[in-house]
Amino acid sequence: MEFGPHLMLALIEGAVMSAVLALMASGLALVFGVMRVVNVAHGEFYMLGAVVAWFVATQVGGGPAVAFVAALVIAPLAVGGFAALIDMTILSRIGYDPERTIVATIGLLYILQQGTLMAFGPDARPVQAPFDARIDLPWVERVDGAWALYWPWGLHVTAYKLFVIAAAVAILTALWLAMRRSRAGLMMRATQWDAETAQAFGVNTGRVQAGVFGLGCGLAALAGVLIVPIQQAHYLMGGEALLSSFIVVIIGGLGSLGGTLVAAIVIGMADGILSVFFSPIVARIVATLAVAMVLVFRPAGLFGTRRA
């Protein structure tokens, strides 16, 4: 296959990666932006979303589509509710102190990881996609002085991957509208900028923080549900996802939701292209170098702002 069709496939894979990264990193950025909490266990909530999706899909009958829809609804709600409970019972009790919060979430990481291993075992768990249609993709070539479409062998994409991209766009658009237009979003932004003043005006900042932590972890779980028909659920899958999310959040700017989305697109597309034409190791090296450059020349991130 020529360079052009290869590039198209790489861009599609990169778009899928960008979609999943944007969902997960948005949850991480939201938690840090509102609560100033670095959730080291964020990747494990992504893993829990995938594992719970597998469990729900195996328990629900009615075919792959019904099972996947059930998992898509139940897993993020269950994981988000569990995360909110963790916030109320652990993080709020240590006052969201940065050092103690990092230690607590590191401990939570190992508890969730090993608990999942003991409950579900070490095997990777597959979830069948709700639909598996393959869409042939056309390319153009110049024949007898004129451009014409043709369908090269092997140039296709599964309909489910296109669904992942569309679902991520819809969910992130709804999140942006909720943050900007809803009363809950207003309370989140008020808590982010000045929690004491917000509390003085009657905002229950404790509930807001628990809700934000649950929402952030629920977004990570949702990313896990969307990816599990492509990559099987495994108790160790959270580590790499956490690293990628931190890379995106650092480049985009800590607490900047818009910057996180832009960085997720850039990193995801670069990962797809470099992985196809070179190797995933090269993609990781480039992403790590990008983080180093941002930390040296713009520590607040490309779209972040320093706080006084």
Phi and psi in degrees as a GROMACS rama.xvg file:
@    title "Ramachandran Plot"
@    xaxis  label "Phi"
@    yaxis  label "Psi"
@TYPE xy
-75.4691  174.089  GLU-2
-60.1322  -44.208  PHE-3
-57.1022  -54.913  GLY-4
-59.0801  -38.6937  PRO-5
-59.7507  -41.3071  HIS-6
-64.2965  -39.5989  LEU-7
-61.7761  -45.0983  MET-8
-61.5659  -41.2854  LEU-9
-63.3463  -39.6522  ALA-10
-66.2853  -37.4482  LEU-11
-66.643  -45.4079  ILE-12
-61.7633  -39.419  GLU-13
-64.7472  -36.6037  GLY-14
-65.8263  -38.7515  ALA-15
-63.997  -45.4357  VAL-16
-61.0108  -42.1527  MET-17
-61.8784  -40.9739  SER-18
-62.7727  -47.3063  ALA-19
-67.4561  -42.4174  VAL-20
-62.2606  -41.1231  LEU-21
-62.8458  -41.7865  ALA-22
-63.198  -48.7963  LEU-23
-68.6742  -46.3536  MET-24
-68.449  -29.7731  ALA-25
-63.2484  -39.0497  SER-26
-63.229  -41.6055  GLY-27
-65.685  -42.7709  LEU-28
-67.4429  -36.8421  ALA-29
-64.3315  -45.0501  LEU-30
-62.9588  -44.7763  VAL-31
-68.9561  -40.329  PHE-32
-63.3706  -41.6826  GLY-33
-86.9789  -40.5939  VAL-34
-106.213  -11.5058  MET-35
57.3733  39.5205  ARG-36
-114.067  127.359  VAL-37
-92.3816  106.003  VAL-38
-89.4508  95.6976  ASN-39
-69.2037  -20.1728  VAL-40
-90.0311  10.6207  ALA-41
-58.3062  -39.0859  HIS-42
-63.656  -29.1081  GLY-43
-74.2285  -26.5932  GLU-44
-71.5752  -32.7198  PHE-45
-61.8626  -46.5333  TYR-46
-62.4507  -41.7529  MET-47
-61.8626  -39.0145  LEU-48
-59.5759  -42.3659  GLY-49
-67.6274  -43.3803  ALA-50
-68.5354  -43.2383  VAL-51
-63.9511  -36.7511  VAL-52
-60.4516  -43.3352  ALA-53
-62.4499  -43.8013  TRP-54
-63.0732  -46.1896  PHE-55
-64.0375  -42.4393  VAL-56
-63.0491  -32.6896  ALA-57
-77.3978  -20.3353  THR-58
-95.0266  -20.4843  GLN-59
-97.1918  130.323  VAL-60
-90.0145  -174.575  GLY-61
100.824  4.28421  GLY-62
100.569  168.293  GLY-63
-59.5485  -39.0341  PRO-64
-65.1639  -47.0322  ALA-65
-64.9255  -42.7817  VAL-66
-62.6366  -40.9879  ALA-67
-69.613  -40.8861  PHE-68
-61.8572  -41.3665  VAL-69
-61.513  -43.6781  ALA-70
-64.8039  -38.4196  ALA-71
-64.5838  -28.9371  LEU-72
-89.5069  -46.7257  VAL-73
-74.3837  -44.9972  ILE-74
-61.0722  -50.7215  ALA-75
-62.489  -38.2576  PRO-76
-65.9671  -43.6202  LEU-77
-65.2841  -46.5635  ALA-78
-67.3188  -41.4699  VAL-79
-63.6978  -42.2299  GLY-80
-64.0346  -40.4139  GLY-81
-62.6607  -40.8014  PHE-82
-65.8104  -41.4133  ALA-83
-61.6076  -38.5556  ALA-84
-64.0744  -39.5347  LEU-85
-62.8302  -40.4069  ILE-86
-61.4937  -45.2753  ASP-87
-70.016  -31.9347  MET-88
-93.7753  -21.0228  THR-89
-122.451  -62.9053  ILE-90
-65.6534  -41.9535  LEU-91
-66.7162  -29.4308  SER-92
-73.9227  -19.7317  ARG-93
-101.734  12.788  ILE-94
67.2605  20.3214  GLY-95
55.4951  30.2367  TYR-96
-61.7118  128.745  ASP-97
-55.1191  -47.5001  PRO-98
-67.4007  -46.7953  GLU-99
-69.0258  -31.6364  ARG-100
-65.8292  -42.1289  THR-101
-62.1284  -44.846  ILE-102
-62.6628  -42.6668  VAL-103
-63.9426  -42.3157  ALA-104
-73.4256  -27.6215  THR-105
-64.3895  -45.4092  ILE-106
-61.4859  -40.5805  GLY-107
-62.204  -37.6147  LEU-108
-55.1499  -50.5364  LEU-109
-70.5395  -34.4038  TYR-110
-63.8015  -47.7876  ILE-111
-65.7628  -41.0974  LEU-112
-64.7719  -50.2965  GLN-113
-72.7393  -32.4417  GLN-114
-63.9274  -40.2967  GLY-115
-65.8103  -38.9308  THR-116
-61.0618  -45.5111  LEU-117
-68.7742  -34.3353  MET-118
-81.7083  -38.0666  ALA-119
-116.336  -9.21703  PHE-120
86.9633  174.604  GLY-121
-87.3419  -6.26878  PRO-122
-76.7155  147.007  ASP-123
-73.1804  138.956  ALA-124
-114.088  119.436  ARG-125
-86.5465  149.22  PRO-126
-125.305  127.532  VAL-127
-72.371  135.935  GLN-128
-65.068  147.742  ALA-129
-64.7834  -24.6046  PRO-130
-150.154  144.984  PHE-131
-126.485  24.8473  ASP-132
-65.2148  142.884  ALA-133
-107.159  133.097  ARG-134
-108.354  118.013  ILE-135
-71.5001  136.475  ASP-136
-106.447  134.773  LEU-137
-85.4181  160.531  PRO-138
-135.581  168.209  TRP-139
-115.014  146.004  VAL-140
-144.573  155.679  GLU-141
-93.0381  118.466  ARG-142
-125.714  122.195  VAL-143
53.6403  42.9785  ASP-144
79.2843  4.87669  GLY-145
-131.594  148.636  ALA-146
-82.6131  137.476  TRP-147
-142.659  150.693  ALA-148
-82.5481  144.636  LEU-149
-147.177  162.296  TYR-150
-113.494  95.8914  TRP-151
-67.7531  144.482  PRO-152
-63.182  131.857  TRP-153
90.0785  -6.56027  GLY-154
-92.2406  91.8079  LEU-155
-150.812  165.672  HIS-156
-137.139  147.15  VAL-157
-78.1005  145.719  THR-158
-61.953  -29.1445  ALA-159
-66.0253  -36.9686  TYR-160
-64.3597  -37.8695  LYS-161
-65.73  -35.0826  LEU-162
-63.3037  -41.488  PHE-163
-59.0612  -44.5761  VAL-164
-62.7452  -47.4998  ILE-165
-65.0357  -40.3175  ALA-166
-64.3559  -41.6958  ALA-167
-63.6123  -42.0534  ALA-168
-61.363  -44.7285  VAL-169
-64.3178  -44.0464  ALA-170
-66.6322  -43.2529  ILE-171
-69.5055  -33.9564  LEU-172
-64.5883  -43.5092  THR-173
-63.0154  -38.6948  ALA-174
-63.3535  -44.6988  LEU-175
-62.4316  -43.2186  TRP-176
-64.724  -39.8982  LEU-177
-64.3707  -40.3286  ALA-178
-66.6919  -33.0848  MET-179
-92.9105  -31.7798  ARG-180
-113.704  -19.0987  ARG-181
-95.1241  161.178  SER-182
-65.2138  -38.2794  ARG-183
-62.6562  -41.3439  ALA-184
-63.4222  -38.7125  GLY-185
-62.3593  -41.3215  LEU-186
-66.9864  -36.8259  MET-187
-62.5767  -46.0233  MET-188
-66.9027  -36.3183  ARG-189
-64.836  -42.3484  ALA-190
-64.9587  -36.4633  THR-191
-62.8787  -45.618  GLN-192
-81.3908  -37.4981  TRP-193
-160.683  93.9322  ASP-194
-64.5245  -37.6588  ALA-195
-66.1354  -44.3589  GLU-196
-65.1061  -41.2381  THR-197
-60.6156  -40.8776  ALA-198
-65.0537  -37.3933  GLN-199
-64.193  -27.5342  ALA-200
-91.4748  12.5836  PHE-201
94.7631  7.59016  GLY-202
-80.6036  126.354  VAL-203
-79.4227  89.4022  ASN-204
-65.0355  -27.1789  THR-205
-63.3844  -44.9019  GLY-206
-67.8126  -38.2253  ARG-207
-61.4769  -44.782  VAL-208
-66.5237  -40.1029  GLN-209
-64.0735  -40.4873  ALA-210
-65.9031  -39.255  GLY-211
-65.3662  -43.4423  VAL-212
-63.5925  -41.3878  PHE-213
-64.7561  -40.1614  GLY-214
-65.825  -44.3212  LEU-215
-61.3257  -44.7851  GLY-216
-71.9904  -30.5186  CYS-217
-65.8755  -36.1041  GLY-218
-64.6626  -39.6915  LEU-219
-62.7571  -42.9142  ALA-220
-63.7636  -38.0158  ALA-221
-63.0184  -40.0758  LEU-222
-60.9678  -39.4799  ALA-223
-63.6071  -39.6013  GLY-224
-64.3369  -42.8369  VAL-225
-67.7693  -32.544  LEU-226
-86.0484  -19.569  ILE-227
-66.8655  -27.1529  VAL-228
-70.919  -13.9368  PRO-229
-99.1086  -43.9013  ILE-230
-122.029  126.705  GLN-231
-65.6759  151.11  GLN-232
-71.0037  134.957  ALA-233
-151.574  146.209  HIS-234
-68.5113  -13.6384  TYR-235
-103.488  6.3356  LEU-236
-73.2113  -12.4018  MET-237
-74.9054  -24.4699  GLY-238
-63.7115  -51.2265  GLY-239
-66.7848  -37.4236  GLU-240
-64.893  -38.2912  ALA-241
-63.5707  -44.2658  LEU-242
-60.6182  -45.3623  LEU-243
-62.4316  -39.354  SER-244
-65.9664  -41.8074  SER-245
-63.6248  -39.7379  PHE-246
-58.962  -46.6271  ILE-247
-63.9263  -45.7705  VAL-248
-67.0897  -39.2276  VAL-249
-66.7188  -42.9821  ILE-250
-68.269  -44.243  ILE-251
-70.3642  -31.9593  GLY-252
120.312  122.489  GLY-253
-58.9251  124.006  LEU-254
85.4923  -5.36351  GLY-255
-93.884  107.154  SER-256
-67.5854  -41.7993  LEU-257
-64.12  -43.3438  GLY-258
-62.8021  -36.5868  GLY-259
-63.6204  -41.3193  THR-260
-65.3618  -43.3211  LEU-261
-63.2437  -45.2358  VAL-262
-64.2094  -36.9677  ALA-263
-63.2939  -40.3527  ALA-264
-64.3449  -46.2433  ILE-265
-64.5118  -48.8643  VAL-266
-67.1973  -41.8033  ILE-267
-64.3476  -44.5014  GLY-268
-66.4584  -41.3148  MET-269
-63.1604  -39.7037  ALA-270
-62.7595  -44.0455  ASP-271
-63.0941  -44.9446  GLY-272
-67.8577  -47.4592  ILE-273
-67.9348  -35.0622  LEU-274
-67.5927  -36.1843  SER-275
-74.0996  -45.6606  VAL-276
-88.4334  -22.6615  PHE-277
-125.296  -94.7607  PHE-278
-164.046  159.303  SER-279
-58.7552  -28.4538  PRO-280
-64.7986  -42.5439  ILE-281
-61.1429  -40.6598  VAL-282
-60.7379  -41.2072  ALA-283
-66.1899  -40.6941  ARG-284
-62.385  -45.0414  ILE-285
-63.4398  -42.5442  VAL-286
-63.7772  -40.4227  ALA-287
-65.8845  -40.7217  THR-288
-64.1179  -37.0451  LEU-289
-63.6419  -41.804  ALA-290
-62.4066  -44.0975  VAL-291
-60.6863  -42.8657  ALA-292
-63.8759  -41.5144  MET-293
-65.1506  -42.8757  VAL-294
-64.6816  -31.6875  LEU-295
-77.5669  -47.339  VAL-296
-97.7773  -23.1622  PHE-297
-148.703  79.2957  ARG-298
-58.0047  -28.4576  PRO-299
-77.5217  -3.94645  ALA-300
94.3959  164.884  GLY-301
-64.1303  -33.3976  LEU-302
-118.295  5.44212  PHE-303
-83.1919  163.053  GLY-304
-128.566  146.015  THR-305
-76.5315  144.301  ARG-306
-100.027  143.131  ARG-307
